Amino acid sequence: MAILKLEASIHCAIGNQIAASRSIANRALRSRNITNIGSAAVMKNISCVLLVLIAFTGSATAQYSLPQPLVGGTRMSLFGIGEYADLGEDIYMGALYIPQLESNIRAGSSKRMEMRIVADSLSARRFTQLWLDAITLCSSKEERGLQSSQIQKFSKMLKGTLQRGDQVAFEYLASVGQTVVMINQIEVGVIYGVGFFDILLGAWVGDMPSSSELKAGILGQIEAEEQLLIKRRFSEIAGIASRR
């Protein structure tokens, strides 16, 4: 996190330098004492700062670009990323992917909910219980009644222990109306019916989400600077499992 804060500080410093250069130029123009040499120096200062900013931003964007997965033959685009914590402990980072040609979370379309574990170690039992608690929070008794068999199946699906960097994904395939559960790209189970996936998604972005911070990140309701830091962290976490 220290590196991420340093990066944010660099962005801030560059912005301050641009503002300072503009201020110098404005003061000089108001006083009408600016010389050709002075003008050139000011413009050179602004140009250098702008070049650094463009290069830095472009590098960051390229470095933190994430893959665009296929879900049921449909290419996905990242919609948003957020962070989920429980009792003050960071548990996972969650990313929502939607079809490339869509700009909002449309009901009934294919989607991908991807989680990257940031806790050093997390039992599948605890991970599942966190999700069961979230389902209870975000859904009505009637909704849970309609999905009782699917919820029960989900509660027994995950085994073992999750490690930092592991990937857990829920993919909804609209063409067949099923949710595929995967760990590190390996399918561990399938649950039929759009209703179950809607409950999972509601736990992230519904009226009663499991985490307001996670919801804000996914819906883009946070500052652009923070979004960049979260995206970088997600990208770095995503590479841990592949290196093991």
Secondary structure, DSSP 8 states (H G I E B T S, - for coil): -HHHHHHHHHHHHHHHHHHHHHHHHHHHHHHT---HHHHHHHHHHHHHHHHHHHHHHHHHHHHT-----EETTEEEEEEEEEEEEETTEEEEEEEEEEETT-SS--TTS-EEEEEEE-SSEEEHHHHHHHHHHHHHHHS-HHHHHHTHHHHHHHHTT--SEEETT-EEEEEEETTTTEEEEEETTEEEEEEE-HHHHHHHHHHHHSSS-S-HHHHHHHTT-S-HHHHHHHHHHHHHHHTHHHH-
